[in-house]
Amino acid sequence: MDIIFNQYYLQIAVFVMVNAILGVSIYLTLSTGQLSLGNAGFMSIGAYTCAILTVKAGFPVYLAIPIGGIAASLMSIIIGFPALRLTGIYLAIATLGFGEVVRVIVLNLKITNGALGISGIPTLGTKISKTLSSFGLPQSFGGLSVQQTSTLLVLVLLILILGFLVFFCARLNRSRVGRAFAAIKADESAAEAMGINTTYYKLLAFALGALIAGIAGGLSAHLTFFIGPKDFAYHRTVEILLYAVLGGSDLVFGPIVGALLLTLLPELLRSASNYRLMIYGALLVTMMAFRPQGLISEDTVRYWKGKLGRGNKQ
């Protein structure tokens, strides 16, 4: 039990969940075939909005996190109208530029403390512990410390959020909106000829992805005590994109698996930390050469369903 509930392992599991939520955000953006590199920018908007509201305006954490997500979504709609006229690599460059613009603005604003960042952000675990005490419940149980209990409760909360997002995406894919997303991804011109409002659905997917990225940013801000501009630089954009490249973007579980692997990989490669980026690059090239659809695709699911079905019949 001591090994399972070790504070270090619990903290890693929490970061896996946050990155998995970011994986869902890039999945929604890619569901209409849009290669967007702006998710780190939307994440930073959500994180800074939450941090400013809780640290400087005294908002409760549970209210600030959704507001951060909404702020990121509104910004995505504003930039989405002109940006979504672009496609492919041009859209990727435009959204990457947006992320860099956000970072430079954050560096030069007084309210964000510039390069110093915002510190003293109230943690989600502390807030959950205080909420338990206000209801007369113990702040720890099962022989765990208060810190372990609060981290475990945060992990449970993140698992519930991720579970809801997976359920939402599964229902979305079976709806009229999901079918429109799939049609646009397959062939935008044909979808438009069939009467699908491609601009509306692309903007909707863009806004939903930004909303989830903003919420993930808010959660991240309230888990790490501190945020700064370097946390949302170009490397963060590449990491989020790699979740979909490694895991696959056909199914919502693809980026989640990619986030799991790429969050655990640095912990396993601590002894080779100087070569981490080289290993990432080699991994990316290998995936593009031998498995461009990612580790999990619709063909993979069909294959295993068929194999398991034949096994059950025997």
Helices and strands as residue ranges (DSSP letters): H 7-30, H 39-55, H 61-83, H 88-108, G 114-116, H 124-134, H 146-173, H 176-186, H 188-193, H 198-221, G 229-232, H 234-247, H 253-268, G 270-275, H 276-290, H 298-313
